[in-house]
Amino acid sequence: MSKVLAAAVIVVLVVIAALWMMFPLDQSAESGQPPPHAIDQSE
């Protein structure tokens, strides 16, 4: 059970890190520009 919990925690951390890299919330909030993923979806 502990191994499953450890694996789940690692997966969650990796997903959060990936989302943080894809959607830089702190940078977009400071610059005020739309996030790059909005441009990718429009294309």
N, CA, C and O atoms as a CHARMM CRD file, in Angstrom:
* protein
*
  172
    1    1 MET  N      0.84200  -1.20200   0.00000 PROA 1      0.00000
    2    1 MET  CA     0.00000   0.00000   0.00000 PROA 1      0.00000
    3    1 MET  C      0.87500   1.24900   0.00000 PROA 1      0.00000
    4    1 MET  O      0.59900   2.21800  -0.70700 PROA 1      0.00000
    5    2 SER  N      1.92900   1.20900   0.80000 PROA 2      0.00000
    6    2 SER  CA     2.79400   2.39000   0.87000 PROA 2      0.00000
    7    2 SER  C      3.45300   2.65500  -0.48500 PROA 2      0.00000
    8    2 SER  O      3.66000   3.80600  -0.86800 PROA 2      0.00000
    9    3 LYS  N      3.78500   1.56600  -1.21200 PROA 3      0.00000
   10    3 LYS  CA     4.40300   1.75000  -2.52700 PROA 3      0.00000
   11    3 LYS  C      3.41600   2.40300  -3.48600 PROA 3      0.00000
   12    3 LYS  O      3.80500   3.24100  -4.29900 PROA 3      0.00000
   13    4 VAL  N      2.15100   2.02800  -3.39800 PROA 4      0.00000
   14    4 VAL  CA     1.13500   2.61900  -4.27700 PROA 4      0.00000
   15    4 VAL  C      0.98500   4.09700  -3.95900 PROA 4      0.00000
   16    4 VAL  O      0.89200   4.92200  -4.86900 PROA 4      0.00000
   17    5 LEU  N      0.96100   4.43800  -2.67500 PROA 5      0.00000
   18    5 LEU  CA     0.82700   5.84800  -2.29400 PROA 5      0.00000
   19    5 LEU  C      2.04400   6.63500  -2.76200 PROA 5      0.00000
   20    5 LEU  O      1.90300   7.74900  -3.26600 PROA 5      0.00000
   21    6 ALA  N      3.22700   6.07300  -2.60300 PROA 6      0.00000
   22    6 ALA  CA     4.44700   6.75900  -3.03700 PROA 6      0.00000
   23    6 ALA  C      4.41400   6.98100  -4.54700 PROA 6      0.00000
   24    6 ALA  O      4.76400   8.06100  -5.02300 PROA 6      0.00000
   25    7 ALA  N      3.99800   5.97200  -5.29600 PROA 7      0.00000
   26    7 ALA  CA     3.92000   6.10600  -6.74900 PROA 7      0.00000
   27    7 ALA  C      2.89500   7.16500  -7.13600 PROA 7      0.00000
   28    7 ALA  O      3.12800   7.95300  -8.05300 PROA 7      0.00000
   29    8 ALA  N      1.76100   7.18500  -6.43800 PROA 8      0.00000
   30    8 ALA  CA     0.72200   8.17000  -6.74200 PROA 8      0.00000
   31    8 ALA  C      1.23200   9.57900  -6.46600 PROA 8      0.00000
   32    8 ALA  O      0.97800  10.49900  -7.24300 PROA 8      0.00000
   33    9 VAL  N      1.95200   9.74800  -5.35800 PROA 9      0.00000
   34    9 VAL  CA     2.48800  11.07800  -5.02100 PROA 9      0.00000
   35    9 VAL  C      3.48600  11.52600  -6.08000 PROA 9      0.00000
   36    9 VAL  O      3.48400  12.68900  -6.48400 PROA 9      0.00000
   37   10 ILE  N      4.34200  10.60500  -6.53200 PROA 10     0.00000
   38   10 ILE  CA     5.32800  10.95100  -7.56100 PROA 10     0.00000
   39   10 ILE  C      4.62500  11.34900  -8.85700 PROA 10     0.00000
   40   10 ILE  O      5.01200  12.32500  -9.50000 PROA 10     0.00000
   41   11 VAL  N      3.60100  10.60300  -9.23700 PROA 11     0.00000
   42   11 VAL  CA     2.87100  10.91400 -10.47200 PROA 11     0.00000
   43   11 VAL  C      2.22100  12.28900 -10.36500 PROA 11     0.00000
   44   11 VAL  O      2.27200  13.08000 -11.30700 PROA 11     0.00000
   45   12 VAL  N      1.60900  12.57100  -9.21500 PROA 12     0.00000
   46   12 VAL  CA     0.95100  13.87000  -9.03000 PROA 12     0.00000
   47   12 VAL  C      1.98100  14.99000  -9.11800 PROA 12     0.00000
   48   12 VAL  O      1.72300  16.01700  -9.74700 PROA 12     0.00000
   49   13 LEU  N      3.13500  14.80800  -8.50000 PROA 13     0.00000
   50   13 LEU  CA     4.16900  15.85100  -8.54200 PROA 13     0.00000
   51   13 LEU  C      4.65300  16.06200  -9.97300 PROA 13     0.00000
   52   13 LEU  O      4.88700  17.19700 -10.38800 PROA 13     0.00000
   53   14 VAL  N      4.80300  14.97500 -10.72800 PROA 14     0.00000
   54   14 VAL  CA     5.26100  15.10100 -12.11600 PROA 14     0.00000
   55   14 VAL  C      4.21800  15.83700 -12.95200 PROA 14     0.00000
   56   14 VAL  O      4.56300  16.69200 -13.76700 PROA 14     0.00000
   57   15 VAL  N      2.94200  15.50500 -12.75000 PROA 15     0.00000
   58   15 VAL  CA     1.87800  16.16900 -13.51200 PROA 15     0.00000
   59   15 VAL  C      1.83500  17.65200 -13.16900 PROA 15     0.00000
   60   15 VAL  O      1.71000  18.49200 -14.05900 PROA 15     0.00000
   61   16 ILE  N      1.93800  17.97800 -11.88600 PROA 16     0.00000
   62   16 ILE  CA     1.91700  19.38700 -11.47400 PROA 16     0.00000
   63   16 ILE  C      3.11200  20.12000 -12.07500 PROA 16     0.00000
   64   16 ILE  O      2.97600  21.25100 -12.54100 PROA 16     0.00000
   65   17 ALA  N      4.27800  19.48200 -12.06600 PROA 17     0.00000
   66   17 ALA  CA     5.46800  20.11500 -12.64100 PROA 17     0.00000
   67   17 ALA  C      5.28400  20.33700 -14.14000 PROA 17     0.00000
   68   17 ALA  O      5.66900  21.38300 -14.66200 PROA 17     0.00000
   69   18 ALA  N      4.70100  19.36600 -14.83300 PROA 18     0.00000
   70   18 ALA  CA     4.48400  19.49900 -16.27500 PROA 18     0.00000
   71   18 ALA  C      3.50400  20.63400 -16.56700 PROA 18     0.00000
   72   18 ALA  O      3.72900  21.44300 -17.46700 PROA 18     0.00000
   73   19 LEU  N      2.41600  20.68500 -15.79800 PROA 19     0.00000
   74   19 LEU  CA     1.43700  21.75600 -15.99800 PROA 19     0.00000
   75   19 LEU  C      2.06600  23.11000 -15.67600 PROA 19     0.00000
   76   19 LEU  O      1.79200  24.10000 -16.35500 PROA 19     0.00000
   77   20 TRP  N      2.90500  23.15600 -14.64500 PROA 20     0.00000
   78   20 TRP  CA     3.55400  24.42200 -14.26300 PROA 20     0.00000
   79   20 TRP  C      4.46200  24.89200 -15.39500 PROA 20     0.00000
   80   20 TRP  O      4.56800  26.09300 -15.64200 PROA 20     0.00000
   81   21 MET  N      5.12000  23.95700 -16.08500 PROA 21     0.00000
   82   21 MET  CA     5.99300  24.32500 -17.19600 PROA 21     0.00000
   83   21 MET  C      5.16000  24.75700 -18.40400 PROA 21     0.00000
   84   21 MET  O      5.52300  25.70400 -19.10300 PROA 21     0.00000
   85   22 MET  N      4.05000  24.07000 -18.64800 PROA 22     0.00000
   86   22 MET  CA     3.20600  24.39700 -19.80000 PROA 22     0.00000
   87   22 MET  C      2.43700  25.69100 -19.57600 PROA 22     0.00000
   88   22 MET  O      2.27600  26.49000 -20.49800 PROA 22     0.00000
   89   23 PHE  N      1.96100  25.89700 -18.34600 PROA 23     0.00000
   90   23 PHE  CA     1.16400  27.08300 -18.04700 PROA 23     0.00000
   91   23 PHE  C      1.82300  27.87000 -16.92300 PROA 23     0.00000
   92   23 PHE  O      1.43900  27.71500 -15.76300 PROA 23     0.00000
   93   24 PRO  N      2.82300  28.72400 -17.24300 PROA 24     0.00000
   94   24 PRO  CA     3.49800  29.52000 -16.19400 PROA 24     0.00000
   95   24 PRO  C      2.54500  30.56200 -15.61300 PROA 24     0.00000
   96   24 PRO  O      2.43600  31.66500 -16.14700 PROA 24     0.00000
   97   25 LEU  N      1.85700  30.22200 -14.52500 PROA 25     0.00000
   98   25 LEU  CA     0.85600  31.12100 -13.95400 PROA 25     0.00000
   99   25 LEU  C      1.50800  32.40000 -13.44300 PROA 25     0.00000
  100   25 LEU  O      0.97200  33.49200 -13.63500 PROA 25     0.00000
  101   26 ASP  N      2.67100  32.27000 -12.78700 PROA 26     0.00000
  102   26 ASP  CA     3.29200  33.45500 -12.19400 PROA 26     0.00000
  103   26 ASP  C      3.75800  34.42300 -13.28600 PROA 26     0.00000
  104   26 ASP  O      3.61600  35.63500 -13.12600 PROA 26     0.00000
  105   27 GLN  N      4.30900  33.91600 -14.38300 PROA 27     0.00000
  106   27 GLN  CA     4.79900  34.79000 -15.44200 PROA 27     0.00000
  107   27 GLN  C      3.64200  35.47000 -16.17100 PROA 27     0.00000
  108   27 GLN  O      3.70100  36.67200 -16.43200 PROA 27     0.00000
  109   28 SER  N      2.59800  34.72400 -16.50100 PROA 28     0.00000
  110   28 SER  CA     1.47200  35.29200 -17.23600 PROA 28     0.00000
  111   28 SER  C      0.75400  36.33500 -16.38400 PROA 28     0.00000
  112   28 SER  O      0.24100  37.32200 -16.91200 PROA 28     0.00000
  113   29 ALA  N      0.71500  36.12200 -15.07100 PROA 29     0.00000
  114   29 ALA  CA     0.03200  37.06500 -14.18300 PROA 29     0.00000
  115   29 ALA  C      0.82700  38.36700 -14.09600 PROA 29     0.00000
  116   29 ALA  O      0.24700  39.45100 -14.03400 PROA 29     0.00000
  117   30 GLU  N      2.16100  38.25600 -14.09100 PROA 30     0.00000
  118   30 GLU  CA     2.98400  39.45900 -13.97700 PROA 30     0.00000
  119   30 GLU  C      2.98200  40.25400 -15.28700 PROA 30     0.00000
  120   30 GLU  O      2.82100  41.47400 -15.27300 PROA 30     0.00000
  121   31 SER  N      3.16100  39.56000 -16.42100 PROA 31     0.00000
  122   31 SER  CA     3.25300  40.25000 -17.70100 PROA 31     0.00000
  123   31 SER  C      1.87100  40.70400 -18.17900 PROA 31     0.00000
  124   31 SER  O      1.76400  41.70200 -18.89100 PROA 31     0.00000
  125   32 GLY  N      0.82500  39.99000 -17.80000 PROA 32     0.00000
  126   32 GLY  CA    -0.52100  40.35900 -18.21000 PROA 32     0.00000
  127   32 GLY  C     -0.84500  39.88600 -19.61300 PROA 32     0.00000
  128   32 GLY  O     -1.91800  40.19000 -20.13600 PROA 32     0.00000
  129   33 GLN  N      0.07600  39.13900 -20.23800 PROA 33     0.00000
  130   33 GLN  CA    -0.17600  38.63700 -21.58300 PROA 33     0.00000
  131   33 GLN  C     -0.91800  37.30700 -21.51400 PROA 33     0.00000
  132   33 GLN  O     -0.79000  36.58400 -20.52600 PROA 33     0.00000
  133   34 PRO  N     -1.68900  36.97100 -22.54300 PROA 34     0.00000
  134   34 PRO  CA    -2.40500  35.68500 -22.55300 PROA 34     0.00000
  135   34 PRO  C     -1.41500  34.53300 -22.59700 PROA 34     0.00000
  136   34 PRO  O     -0.36000  34.66000 -23.22000 PROA 34     0.00000
  137   35 PRO  N     -1.72200  33.42300 -21.95900 PROA 35     0.00000
  138   35 PRO  CA    -0.82200  32.26400 -21.94700 PROA 35     0.00000
  139   35 PRO  C     -0.61500  31.71800 -23.35200 PROA 35     0.00000
  140   35 PRO  O     -1.51000  31.82600 -24.19000 PROA 35     0.00000
  141   36 PRO  N      0.55200  31.13300 -23.62700 PROA 36     0.00000
  142   36 PRO  CA     0.86000  30.65800 -24.99200 PROA 36     0.00000
  143   36 PRO  C     -0.07500  29.55800 -25.46600 PROA 36     0.00000
  144   36 PRO  O     -0.24900  29.37900 -26.67100 PROA 36     0.00000
  145   37 HSD  N     -0.69100  28.80300 -24.52800 PROA 37     0.00000
  146   37 HSD  CA    -1.54800  27.69600 -24.95000 PROA 37     0.00000
  147   37 HSD  C     -2.81100  28.21700 -25.65200 PROA 37     0.00000
  148   37 HSD  O     -3.41400  27.49600 -26.44700 PROA 37     0.00000
  149   38 ALA  N     -3.21200  29.45400 -25.36500 PROA 38     0.00000
  150   38 ALA  CA    -4.38800  30.01700 -26.03000 PROA 38     0.00000
  151   38 ALA  C     -4.08200  30.21900 -27.52200 PROA 38     0.00000
  152   38 ALA  O     -4.93800  29.99000 -28.37700 PROA 38     0.00000
  153   39 ILE  N     -2.85500  30.64800 -27.81600 PROA 39     0.00000
  154   39 ILE  CA    -2.46700  30.85400 -29.21100 PROA 39     0.00000
  155   39 ILE  C     -2.39400  29.50600 -29.93400 PROA 39     0.00000
  156   39 ILE  O     -2.80500  29.39600 -31.08900 PROA 39     0.00000
  157   40 ASP  N     -1.87200  28.48200 -29.25400 PROA 40     0.00000
  158   40 ASP  CA    -1.75100  27.16400 -29.87400 PROA 40     0.00000
  159   40 ASP  C     -3.12500  26.59800 -30.21100 PROA 40     0.00000
  160   40 ASP  O     -3.29400  25.98300 -31.26400 PROA 40     0.00000
  161   41 GLN  N     -4.10400  26.79500 -29.34000 PROA 41     0.00000
  162   41 GLN  CA    -5.43500  26.25600 -29.59400 PROA 41     0.00000
  163   41 GLN  C     -6.09500  26.98200 -30.77000 PROA 41     0.00000
  164   41 GLN  O     -6.82900  26.35900 -31.53700 PROA 41     0.00000
  165   42 SER  N     -5.84500  28.29300 -30.92700 PROA 42     0.00000
  166   42 SER  CA    -6.46800  29.03800 -32.01300 PROA 42     0.00000
  167   42 SER  C     -5.92800  28.56500 -33.36200 PROA 42     0.00000
  168   42 SER  O     -6.64600  28.57700 -34.36200 PROA 42     0.00000
  169   43 GLU  N     -4.67300  28.15400 -33.38500 PROA 43     0.00000
  170   43 GLU  CA    -4.09700  27.65800 -34.62900 PROA 43     0.00000
  171   43 GLU  C     -4.62100  26.26400 -34.94500 PROA 43     0.00000
  172   43 GLU  O     -4.24600  25.67900 -35.96100 PROA 43     0.00000
